[in-house]
Amino acid sequence: TSLRLCPTSLHRCHHCCTSMKRVALLLATTYAAKQKQAAQAPRAPGALTPVIPLTNLTQALGGYRPKQDYAVFFYSPYGEAGAYCQRVLPLWDAVSKWHAAKKTKRLSVVKFSCEMSTEHRRLCQAAGVRQFPTISFIAHGSLKWRPFGGKFSKDKSPSRVAVYRGIALADALRDWTMALHRVSELQRLWSG
């Protein structure tokens, strides 16, 4: 073994240099492990699905966006709910990518952070979001009947918002958004 000058003093010290090499090796290994873990971690919100601006969502909920349906992934980036949202988001990204590939007309598959500001929180409360993630379909027309139950809605007011209540599977989410979009399109055609 060769002895080098110790960086902490001007004398030759085998022990200090070996300890510093070990610390450097430990730091390098830790850094490499963190990089690998970050590469395998779920994508943060913002990866593939576009974020809907606050004004567009406000207009959609108010009925001011004619001829446009929205499938919205309401999420929170914080806490335990945020961790679950990040696990479900790649499924929503797959739905968004599928609709983009099919070039589905008059349907925007988007996401919306409910924790970005006070206005975002208020809008999420107005949209009926009580837990994260919540997946809603906002139709430009009326959704008078439920496509998978075949039952007519009991209330007389036209329902424009439907909330997904199934399990988080990409195929189920895709089929749900497509079915509701078709119902909305039929309502648009029938109403004139």
HELIX and SHEET records of a PDB file:
HELIX    1   1 HIS A   14  GLN A   40  1                                  27    
HELIX    2   2 LEU A   54  GLY A   62  1                                   9    
HELIX    3   3 GLY A   79  LYS A  102  1                                  24    
HELIX    4   4 THR A  118  ALA A  126  1                                   9    
HELIX    5   5 ALA A  170  SER A  191  1                                  22    
SHEET    1   A 4 LEU A 107  SER A 113  0                                        
SHEET    2   A 4 ASP A  69  TYR A  75  1                                        
SHEET    3   A 4 THR A 134  ILE A 138 -1                                        
SHEET    4   A 4 VAL A 161  VAL A 163 -1                                        
END                                                                             
